[in-house]
Amino acid sequence: MIAPADDIDRIMAVMDAAFDPAFGEAWNRRQVEDALLMSHCHYLLVNATGAAPNRNEPAVGFSLSRKGYEDEELLLFAIDPAVRRRGLGGRLLENFISAARARGALRIFLEMREGNPAEQLYRRHGFFPIGQRLRYYRTPGGEKLDAITFALDCISE
């Protein structure tokens, strides 16, 4: 999905606000642009009311994912700290899950740094841990942190 430059600007603005540089998890603009050049990568934006923003409206959250054969991986997910604890993360995550299901995903995966406070959000929406990568993340200071892999089964009942 090729994203308009202003959508990438909005993704980067949220990323700059939301990702703590101490953990080195944020992507740079080139990484986001390159991902979105691939037809199997998708993104969603959300405004302060939880809806998709209009062209001239800032985003306060985004998701970025990659579709596989029968699965989808949530690569990045962020809500601006200034608007957290208002349910926007939950709405964005629900929209992402619905979109992934519509694209045919039977299972969704994500990987996060151990201790990431977003873990509670993911668990509330049905994600469960399936693995761990020891010392996977490296902070700019050289500290190594474990990653936890989570999954969500999307098969409708």
C-alpha positions as CSV (number, residue, x, y, z in Angstrom):
1,M,0.0,0.0,0.0
2,I,1.7,3.2,-1.1
3,A,0.9,5.9,1.5
4,P,0.5,9.6,0.7
5,A,3.4,11.6,2.1
6,D,1.1,13.4,4.5
7,D,0.0,10.1,6.0
8,I,3.6,9.1,6.5
9,D,4.2,12.5,8.1
10,R,1.3,11.7,10.5
11,I,2.7,8.3,11.3
12,M,6.1,9.7,12.0
13,A,4.7,12.5,14.2
14,V,2.9,9.9,16.4
15,M,5.9,7.6,16.4
16,D,8.1,10.5,17.5
17,A,5.8,11.2,20.4
18,A,4.9,7.7,21.4
19,F,8.2,5.7,21.3
20,D,10.6,6.2,24.1
21,P,14.1,6.5,22.5
22,A,15.6,4.6,25.5
23,F,14.3,1.4,23.9
24,G,15.2,1.9,20.3
25,E,11.9,0.6,19.0
26,A,10.8,3.4,16.7
27,W,11.4,3.1,12.9
28,N,12.8,5.8,10.8
29,R,10.9,7.4,7.9
30,R,12.7,5.3,5.3
31,Q,11.8,2.1,7.0
32,V,8.1,3.1,7.1
33,E,8.2,4.3,3.5
34,D,9.9,1.0,2.4
35,A,7.4,-1.1,4.2
36,L,4.4,0.7,2.7
37,L,5.8,0.2,-0.8
38,M,5.0,-3.5,-0.4
39,S,1.5,-4.4,-1.4
40,H,1.1,-6.7,1.6
41,C,1.7,-3.9,4.2
42,H,-1.2,-1.9,5.6
43,Y,-1.7,1.0,7.9
44,L,-4.5,2.6,9.8
45,L,-4.7,6.1,11.3
46,V,-6.9,7.4,14.1
47,N,-7.8,10.9,15.2
48,A,-8.6,12.1,18.7
49,T,-12.2,10.9,18.3
50,G,-11.2,7.4,17.2
51,A,-12.2,7.9,13.6
52,A,-10.0,8.0,10.5
53,P,-8.6,11.6,10.3
54,N,-9.5,14.0,7.5
55,R,-6.8,15.1,5.1
56,N,-5.8,18.2,7.1
57,E,-6.3,16.6,10.6
58,P,-3.5,15.2,12.7
59,A,-3.5,11.6,13.7
60,V,-3.0,10.6,17.3
61,G,-2.5,6.9,16.6
62,F,-1.5,4.4,13.9
63,S,-1.0,0.7,13.2
64,L,1.3,-0.8,10.6
65,S,1.0,-4.5,9.6
66,R,2.3,-7.0,7.1
67,K,-0.1,-9.7,5.7
68,G,1.2,-13.2,5.1
69,Y,-0.6,-16.1,3.6
70,E,-3.1,-16.8,6.4
71,D,-1.7,-14.6,9.1
72,E,-0.9,-10.9,9.7
73,E,1.8,-9.4,11.8
74,L,1.3,-6.2,13.7
75,L,4.6,-4.4,13.1
76,L,4.0,-1.1,14.8
77,F,1.2,0.2,17.0
78,A,1.2,3.6,18.8
79,I,-1.0,6.2,20.4
80,D,0.3,9.6,21.2
81,P,0.9,9.8,25.0
82,A,-1.1,13.1,25.2
83,V,-4.3,11.2,24.4
84,R,-3.8,7.8,26.0
85,R,-6.2,6.3,28.5
86,R,-9.2,7.4,26.4
87,G,-10.0,4.1,24.7
88,L,-8.3,5.1,21.4
89,G,-5.8,2.3,21.5
90,G,-8.6,-0.2,22.0
91,R,-10.6,1.3,19.1
92,L,-7.6,1.3,16.8
93,L,-6.7,-2.3,17.8
94,E,-10.3,-3.5,17.1
95,N,-10.3,-1.7,13.7
96,F,-6.9,-3.4,12.9
97,I,-8.2,-6.8,13.9
98,S,-11.3,-6.4,11.8
99,A,-9.3,-5.3,8.8
100,A,-6.9,-8.2,9.2
101,R,-9.8,-10.6,9.4
102,A,-11.3,-9.1,6.2
103,R,-7.9,-9.6,4.5
104,G,-8.2,-13.3,5.4
105,A,-6.0,-13.5,8.5
106,L,-6.6,-16.6,10.5
107,R,-4.0,-15.6,13.1
108,I,-2.4,-12.3,14.1
109,F,1.1,-12.1,15.6
110,L,2.9,-9.3,17.3
111,E,6.2,-9.0,19.1
112,M,6.9,-6.6,21.9
113,R,9.5,-5.7,24.4
114,E,9.0,-7.4,27.8
115,G,7.6,-4.9,30.2
116,N,5.9,-2.8,27.5
117,P,2.7,-1.4,29.1
118,A,0.7,-2.1,25.9
119,E,0.7,-5.7,26.9
120,Q,-2.4,-5.2,29.0
121,L,-4.2,-3.8,25.9
122,Y,-3.2,-6.7,23.8
123,R,-4.3,-9.3,26.4
124,R,-7.7,-7.5,26.8
125,H,-8.3,-8.1,23.1
126,G,-7.4,-11.8,23.2
127,F,-3.7,-11.9,22.4
128,F,-1.8,-14.6,24.3
129,P,2.0,-15.2,24.6
130,I,3.4,-18.0,22.4
131,G,7.1,-17.4,22.7
132,Q,10.0,-15.4,23.8
133,R,13.2,-14.2,22.2
134,L,15.9,-13.7,24.8
135,R,17.9,-10.5,24.6
136,Y,16.2,-9.6,21.2
137,Y,16.0,-5.8,21.6
138,R,19.0,-3.6,22.2
139,T,18.7,-0.2,23.6
140,P,20.9,2.6,22.3
141,G,22.8,2.2,25.6
142,G,23.5,-1.4,24.8
143,E,21.2,-3.1,27.3
144,K,19.6,-6.2,25.9
145,L,15.9,-6.8,26.5
146,D,13.7,-9.9,25.9
147,A,10.9,-9.9,23.4
148,I,7.6,-11.7,23.8
149,T,5.7,-13.0,20.8
150,F,1.9,-12.9,21.1
151,A,-0.8,-14.3,18.9
152,L,-4.6,-13.9,18.4
153,D,-6.7,-16.5,16.7
154,C,-9.1,-14.9,14.2
155,I,-11.2,-17.9,13.3
156,S,-14.8,-16.8,13.6
157,E,-17.1,-19.1,15.5
